[in-house]
Amino acid sequence: MPIGETIRSALVSVAANRLRAFLTILGVTIGVAAVIGMVSVGQGASDLVQSSLRGLGTNAVFVTPGTRSTTFLQSAAGGTTSITFGDLAALEQPGAVPDAATIVPEQGGYAQLRAGSETRSTRVVGTSPDYSAVRDWGVEYGRFLTSGDVTAAAPVAVLGGDTAKALFGTKAAVDRSFTVRYVQEGGAVTLRLKVVGVLEPKGNIAGFFNRDDIVIVPITTSQKRIFGRDSLSTITISARNADATTQVGDDATDILRRRHRLHEGDPNDFTVSTQQDLLATAALTADVFTVLLGLIGGVSLVVGGIGIMNIMLVSVTERTREIGLRKALGARRRDILGQFLVEAVVLTSIGGALGILLALAFAWLIGAFSPVQAIVTPAAVAVAALISVGVGLLFGLYPARRAAYLQPIAALRAE
C-alpha cells in the first residue's frame, strides 16, 4: 500500500475513535512537554548561574577560608579564621603576585540595621575602594568608598538599592544616617553610619541570594569599629588578564602555604579558586541537573508510550476481522505491519506537536513569573520530535507484529 494511502487510513482510524485517540495523544503531549520543559528550565538556570558568577569580578581569583568542600558553609557562618589581614599584607607585598592587578579584601557578617522605626538584618561587608572596579559594580547615587575613608576608618556606608529602599523608603538615601548593631562575644557594638552612596542594581544570584541587600563600609571601619576581628571572608585578586589567573592562583597558594607553615603533603586550610573554576563547576552541576530533569520528563513520555501500546492492542483486537479480510484479499504481512505502525506514529506525532506547543507556553510562563528564563533550543525541539516518533515505533511495534501475524482464517472467524 502506498505510504500516502497508509497515512490516510491511519487518520481515518484515529478519527473514528476521537475520545480514545485524544486521551492517548494527551499522554504523549504531556511527556514531550515535560521533557522539553524540564531541559529548558535546566539550561535557563545554568545560564542564570553562570551570568551571576561572571558578575563576581573581572579575571578574578578568590581566596577563601577553609577547604574546598567547606568553604561556603564556613564563610557564611564566620566559623573559620584561616585568612587574616596578615595574609592580605603578604599578598600585597611588591612583586609577591606579579600578575595581580588589584587585591581586594572583604570582611563580612550579618548585623542589625535601624533607621527611624525601620529595622532589618543585612550583610555588612568591609572592603576597599577597588571593590567597585573589581566587581564591576558602580554607584547609582552618590559615591563609592575612598582611600581617605579607609585611612580614617570613617563611619560611612554605601548601600545596596534594596537596603536603601527598605530603610529610607527610597533609593535616594545619600547623606542620611542609620545605626548598625553587631553582637560579638564581648557584647554588642553599635555604630552610626552616614550613607555616601547607593549601588547600581545587581539582582539575585540564581533567584536566591539578593545582591542588592547589602551594606558596604571601609575595611578599617569593619575591622576596628564593627566586627573587631582579624579574619577575612574573602580576598579577591584581579589578574592582569584572563590567561594570568592560573598563575595568580598558584602564586597566592605558595605565599599562603608558607605563611600558614604548611608542610609538603599537608592540605590547604584555605581555598584558591579562579572564576573559570567556578564557571566550570557551575556548568558541570547544571549539566547533571539538566540531565536529571530530562530523565524525570522522560518518565512521562514512557507512560505515554505504554498508553500507545495499550490502545493499539485494543485496536488490533477490535479489527481482527478487518485484518483477516485484508489478508484474504492479498494484503501482505508488511502491509498490515506498516498500517499499524503508521497509526501509532501518527498518534505520537500529533502528541509531539502539541507537546512542543505546550512546552513553549510553559517556558514563557516560567520566564514571566520567575528569574529563570527557560531556554527552548531548536535542538531540544528536534530531539523531542524524534523521540515522539521513536516512541510510536517502539511501542507500536508489538501490536503491529501481532496484527501482521494473525492467521486469515482465524481472523475471519473472530467475532
C-alpha positions as CSV (number, residue, x, y, z in Angstrom):
1,M,0.0,0.0,0.0
2,P,1.4,3.5,-0.9
3,I,2.5,5.5,2.1
4,G,0.0,8.2,1.4
5,E,-2.8,5.8,1.4
6,T,-1.5,4.2,4.7
7,I,-1.4,7.6,6.4
8,R,-4.9,8.4,5.2
9,S,-6.1,5.1,6.5
10,A,-4.4,5.8,9.9
11,L,-6.1,9.3,10.1
12,V,-9.5,7.7,9.4
13,S,-8.9,5.2,12.1
14,V,-7.9,7.9,14.6
15,A,-10.9,10.0,13.7
16,A,-13.2,7.0,14.2
17,N,-12.3,6.9,17.9
18,R,-11.8,10.5,18.7
19,L,-12.1,10.4,22.5
20,R,-9.8,7.3,22.8
21,A,-7.3,8.9,20.4
22,F,-7.4,12.2,22.3
23,L,-6.6,10.5,25.7
24,T,-3.8,8.5,24.1
25,I,-2.4,11.7,22.4
26,L,-2.6,13.5,25.7
27,G,-0.2,11.2,27.4
28,V,2.4,11.8,24.7
29,T,1.7,15.5,24.7
30,I,2.4,15.7,28.4
31,G,5.5,13.6,28.1
32,V,7.0,15.6,25.3
33,A,6.2,18.9,27.1
34,A,7.7,17.6,30.3
35,V,11.0,16.6,28.5
36,I,11.4,20.0,26.7
37,G,10.2,22.0,29.6
38,M,12.5,20.3,32.1
39,V,15.5,20.6,29.9
40,S,14.7,24.3,29.0
41,V,14.5,25.1,32.7
42,G,17.8,23.4,33.4
43,Q,19.5,25.3,30.6
44,G,17.9,28.6,31.8
45,A,19.1,28.0,35.3
46,S,22.6,27.2,34.1
47,D,22.8,30.5,32.1
48,L,21.5,32.4,35.1
49,V,24.1,30.9,37.5
50,Q,26.9,31.5,35.1
51,S,26.0,35.1,34.3
52,S,25.8,35.7,38.1
53,L,29.3,34.2,38.5
54,R,30.7,36.3,35.7
55,G,29.4,39.3,37.6
56,L,31.5,38.5,40.6
57,G,34.6,40.1,39.1
58,T,36.9,40.5,36.2
59,N,39.6,37.9,35.7
60,A,39.1,37.2,39.4
61,V,40.8,34.7,41.7
62,F,39.1,34.1,45.1
63,V,40.9,33.2,48.3
64,T,38.5,32.0,51.0
65,P,38.9,30.3,54.3
66,G,38.6,26.5,54.7
67,T,38.9,23.6,52.3
68,R,37.0,23.5,49.0
69,S,34.3,21.2,50.4
70,T,33.5,23.5,53.4
71,T,34.4,27.0,52.2
72,F,30.9,28.3,51.6
73,L,29.5,26.9,54.9
74,Q,32.4,28.3,57.0
75,S,32.4,31.6,55.3
76,A,28.7,32.0,55.8
77,A,28.9,31.1,59.4
78,G,32.1,33.1,60.0
79,G,33.5,30.0,61.8
80,T,37.0,29.9,60.3
81,T,39.9,32.3,60.6
82,S,42.4,30.9,58.2
83,I,42.6,34.1,56.1
84,T,43.8,37.2,58.0
85,F,44.9,40.7,57.5
86,G,48.5,39.4,57.7
87,D,47.8,37.2,54.7
88,L,46.4,40.2,52.9
89,A,49.6,42.2,53.6
90,A,51.8,39.3,52.4
91,L,49.9,39.1,49.1
92,E,50.1,42.9,48.7
93,Q,53.9,43.0,49.0
94,P,55.5,44.4,45.8
95,G,56.3,41.5,43.5
96,A,54.6,38.9,45.6
97,V,52.0,38.2,43.0
98,P,53.4,39.7,39.8
99,D,50.4,39.2,37.6
100,A,47.9,40.7,40.1
101,A,46.3,44.0,39.0
102,T,44.3,44.6,42.2
103,I,43.8,42.9,45.5
104,V,40.6,43.5,47.4
105,P,39.8,42.3,50.9
106,E,36.3,41.5,52.2
107,Q,35.2,41.1,55.8
108,G,31.6,40.3,56.3
109,G,28.9,39.5,58.7
110,Y,25.2,40.0,59.4
111,A,24.2,42.9,61.6
112,Q,21.0,44.7,62.7
113,L,20.3,47.9,60.9
114,R,18.0,50.7,62.2
115,A,16.8,53.9,60.6
116,G,13.9,55.5,62.5
117,S,11.3,52.9,63.0
118,E,12.7,50.6,60.3
119,T,14.9,47.7,61.2
120,R,16.4,44.8,59.2
121,S,19.1,42.2,59.3
122,T,21.5,42.7,56.4
123,R,25.0,41.5,55.4
124,V,27.6,44.2,56.1
125,V,30.8,44.0,54.1
126,G,34.1,45.8,54.9
127,T,36.2,46.3,51.8
128,S,38.5,48.7,49.9
129,P,37.8,51.4,47.2
130,D,38.9,49.0,44.5
131,Y,35.9,46.7,45.3
132,S,33.7,48.7,42.9
133,A,36.1,48.2,39.9
134,V,37.0,44.5,40.6
135,R,33.3,43.6,41.0
136,D,32.2,45.9,38.2
137,W,29.7,47.4,40.5
138,G,29.2,51.2,40.2
139,V,27.0,53.6,42.2
140,E,23.7,54.9,41.1
141,Y,23.6,57.8,43.6
142,G,26.4,59.5,45.4
143,R,29.9,58.0,45.5
144,F,31.8,54.8,46.5
145,L,34.4,54.5,49.3
146,T,37.6,56.4,49.0
147,S,41.2,55.8,50.3
148,G,40.5,58.6,52.8
149,D,37.6,56.7,54.2
150,V,39.8,53.7,54.7
151,T,42.6,55.6,56.3
152,A,40.3,57.4,58.8
153,A,38.2,54.3,59.4
154,A,35.3,56.6,58.6
155,P,31.7,55.9,59.7
156,V,30.4,55.9,56.2
157,A,28.5,53.3,54.1
158,V,27.4,52.5,50.6
159,L,24.0,50.7,50.4
160,G,22.5,48.3,48.0
161,G,19.4,49.6,46.3
162,D,17.0,47.3,48.2
163,T,18.6,48.1,51.6
164,A,18.3,51.8,50.9
165,K,14.7,51.5,49.9
166,A,13.9,49.3,53.0
167,L,15.5,51.7,55.4
168,F,14.5,55.0,54.0
169,G,11.6,54.3,51.6
170,T,13.6,55.5,48.6
171,K,16.9,54.7,46.9
172,A,18.0,58.3,47.1
173,A,19.3,57.8,50.6
174,V,22.6,59.8,50.3
175,D,23.5,61.9,53.3
176,R,21.1,60.1,55.6
177,S,22.2,58.1,58.6
178,F,21.3,54.8,60.2
179,T,22.6,52.6,63.0
180,V,24.3,49.3,62.7
181,R,24.4,46.9,65.7
182,Y,26.6,43.8,65.7
183,V,26.6,41.3,68.6
184,Q,30.0,39.7,69.3
185,E,31.4,37.7,72.2
186,G,32.4,40.7,74.2
187,G,29.0,42.3,73.8
188,A,27.1,44.4,71.2
189,V,28.7,47.1,69.1
190,T,26.6,50.0,67.9
191,L,27.8,52.5,65.3
192,R,26.1,55.2,63.4
193,L,26.9,55.4,59.7
194,K,26.3,58.0,57.1
195,V,25.2,57.0,53.6
196,V,27.5,58.3,51.0
197,G,26.3,56.3,48.0
198,V,23.8,53.7,46.7
199,L,24.9,50.9,44.4
200,E,23.5,50.1,41.0
201,P,21.1,47.2,41.0
202,K,22.7,43.8,40.5
203,G,19.7,41.5,41.1
204,N,19.6,38.0,42.6
205,I,22.1,35.1,42.2
206,A,20.1,32.3,40.6
207,G,16.9,33.7,42.1
208,F,18.0,33.1,45.7
209,F,20.8,35.5,47.1
210,N,19.8,39.1,46.8
211,R,22.9,41.1,46.0
212,D,21.1,44.4,46.3
213,D,20.5,43.9,50.1
214,I,24.0,44.8,51.3
215,V,25.9,47.5,53.3
216,I,29.5,48.2,52.3
217,V,31.8,50.0,54.7
218,P,35.6,50.8,54.7
219,I,37.6,47.7,55.6
220,T,39.2,49.5,58.6
221,T,35.7,50.5,59.9
222,S,34.5,46.9,59.8
223,Q,37.7,45.6,61.4
224,K,38.1,48.2,64.2
225,R,34.6,49.6,64.8
226,I,32.1,46.8,63.9
227,F,33.4,43.2,63.8
228,G,36.5,43.6,65.9
229,R,38.3,40.6,64.4
230,D,41.4,39.9,62.3
231,S,39.9,37.3,59.9
232,L,38.7,38.0,56.4
233,S,35.8,36.4,54.5
234,T,37.4,36.7,51.0
235,I,40.4,38.1,49.3
236,T,39.7,38.8,45.6
237,I,42.7,39.1,43.3
238,S,42.1,40.6,39.9
239,A,44.6,39.2,37.4
240,R,46.0,41.4,34.6
241,N,44.3,39.3,32.0
242,A,42.3,36.1,31.8
243,D,45.4,34.0,30.9
244,A,47.2,35.0,34.1
245,T,44.5,33.8,36.5
246,T,46.1,30.3,36.9
247,Q,49.5,31.8,37.7
248,V,48.0,34.3,40.1
249,G,46.2,31.4,42.0
250,D,49.4,29.4,42.1
251,D,51.4,32.4,43.5
252,A,48.8,33.1,46.1
253,T,48.7,29.4,47.2
254,D,52.5,29.3,47.6
255,I,52.5,32.5,49.7
256,L,49.7,31.4,52.0
257,R,51.1,27.9,52.5
258,R,54.4,29.4,53.6
259,R,52.6,31.9,55.9
260,H,50.5,29.1,57.4
261,R,53.6,26.9,57.9
262,L,52.0,24.0,55.9
263,H,54.4,21.2,55.0
264,E,54.5,19.2,51.8
265,G,51.6,16.9,51.8
266,D,49.6,19.0,54.3
267,P,46.2,20.0,52.9
268,N,45.5,23.7,52.5
269,D,43.4,25.4,55.2
270,F,42.2,27.8,52.6
271,T,40.8,27.6,49.1
272,V,42.0,29.4,46.0
273,S,39.6,29.3,43.1
274,T,39.5,31.1,39.8
275,Q,36.4,32.4,38.0
276,Q,37.0,29.7,35.4
277,D,36.9,27.1,38.1
278,L,33.6,28.4,39.4
279,L,32.1,28.6,35.9
280,A,33.3,25.0,35.1
281,T,31.9,23.7,38.3
282,A,28.6,25.5,37.8
283,A,28.4,24.2,34.2
284,L,29.0,20.6,35.3
285,T,26.4,20.9,38.0
286,A,23.9,22.4,35.7
287,D,24.5,19.7,33.0
288,V,23.8,17.0,35.6
289,F,20.8,18.9,36.8
290,T,19.5,19.2,33.2
291,V,20.0,15.5,32.5
292,L,18.2,14.6,35.7
293,L,15.3,16.9,34.8
294,G,15.2,15.4,31.3
295,L,15.0,11.9,32.7
296,I,12.2,12.9,35.0
297,G,10.3,14.3,32.0
298,G,11.2,11.1,30.1
299,V,9.2,9.0,32.6
300,S,6.1,10.8,31.5
301,L,6.9,10.0,27.9
302,V,7.4,6.3,28.7
303,V,4.0,6.3,30.4
304,G,2.5,7.9,27.2
305,G,4.2,5.2,25.1
306,I,2.6,2.5,27.3
307,G,-0.7,4.2,26.6
308,I,0.0,4.0,22.9
309,M,0.8,0.2,23.1
310,N,-2.4,-0.4,25.1
311,I,-4.6,1.4,22.7
312,M,-3.0,-0.3,19.7
313,L,-3.5,-3.7,21.2
314,V,-7.2,-2.8,21.8
315,S,-7.4,-1.6,18.2
316,V,-5.9,-4.9,16.9
317,T,-8.5,-6.9,18.9
318,E,-11.4,-4.8,17.6
319,R,-10.2,-5.0,14.0
320,T,-9.4,-8.7,13.8
321,R,-12.0,-9.4,11.1
322,E,-10.8,-6.4,9.1
323,I,-7.2,-7.7,9.3
324,G,-8.4,-11.2,8.2
325,L,-10.4,-9.8,5.3
326,R,-7.4,-7.7,4.1
327,K,-5.2,-10.7,4.2
328,A,-7.7,-12.8,2.3
329,L,-7.8,-10.1,-0.4
330,G,-4.0,-10.3,-0.8
331,A,-2.5,-7.9,1.8
332,R,1.0,-8.9,2.9
333,R,2.3,-9.1,6.4
334,R,4.4,-6.0,5.8
335,D,1.3,-4.1,4.6
336,I,-0.5,-4.9,7.9
337,L,2.6,-4.2,9.9
338,G,3.1,-0.8,8.2
339,Q,-0.5,0.2,8.6
340,F,-0.5,-0.3,12.4
341,L,3.0,1.2,12.8
342,V,1.9,4.3,10.9
343,E,-1.2,4.6,13.1
344,A,1.0,4.6,16.2
345,V,3.4,7.1,14.7
346,V,0.5,9.4,13.7
347,L,-0.8,9.4,17.2
348,T,2.6,10.1,18.8
349,S,3.4,12.7,16.1
350,I,0.3,14.7,16.9
351,G,1.0,14.4,20.6
352,G,4.6,15.5,19.9
353,A,3.5,18.6,18.0
354,L,1.0,19.6,20.7
355,G,3.7,18.8,23.4
356,I,6.1,21.3,21.7
357,L,3.5,24.0,21.7
358,L,2.7,23.3,25.4
359,A,6.4,23.4,26.2
360,L,6.8,26.8,24.5
361,A,3.9,28.1,26.6
362,F,5.4,26.6,29.8
363,A,8.8,28.3,29.0
364,W,7.1,31.7,28.5
365,L,5.2,31.3,31.9
366,I,8.5,30.4,33.7
367,G,10.2,33.5,32.2
368,A,7.3,35.8,33.0
369,F,6.9,34.8,36.7
370,S,10.5,33.7,37.8
371,P,14.0,35.0,37.4
372,V,14.9,31.9,35.3
373,Q,14.5,32.3,31.6
374,A,13.6,28.9,30.3
375,I,15.6,28.4,27.1
376,V,13.9,26.2,24.4
377,T,16.5,25.4,21.9
378,P,15.9,24.1,18.3
379,A,18.0,21.0,19.3
380,A,15.7,20.2,22.2
381,V,12.6,20.5,20.0
382,A,14.2,18.4,17.3
383,V,15.2,15.7,19.8
384,A,11.7,15.7,21.4
385,A,10.1,15.3,17.9
386,L,12.4,12.4,17.1
387,I,11.7,10.8,20.5
388,S,7.9,11.1,19.9
389,V,8.2,9.3,16.6
390,G,10.5,6.7,18.2
391,V,8.0,6.1,20.9
392,G,5.4,5.4,18.3
393,L,7.7,2.9,16.5
394,L,8.9,1.3,19.7
395,F,5.5,0.9,21.5
396,G,3.6,0.3,18.3
397,L,5.8,-2.5,17.0
398,Y,4.4,-5.3,19.2
399,P,0.8,-4.6,18.4
400,A,1.7,-4.2,14.7
401,R,3.5,-7.5,14.6
402,R,0.6,-9.2,16.4
403,A,-1.7,-7.9,13.8
404,A,0.6,-8.9,10.9
405,Y,1.0,-12.5,12.1
406,L,-2.7,-13.2,12.6
407,Q,-3.9,-16.2,10.5
408,P,-6.5,-15.1,7.9
409,I,-8.9,-18.0,8.7
410,A,-8.8,-17.4,12.4
411,A,-9.2,-13.7,11.9
412,L,-12.3,-14.1,9.7
413,R,-13.9,-16.4,12.2
414,A,-13.4,-13.9,15.1
415,E,-16.5,-12.3,16.5
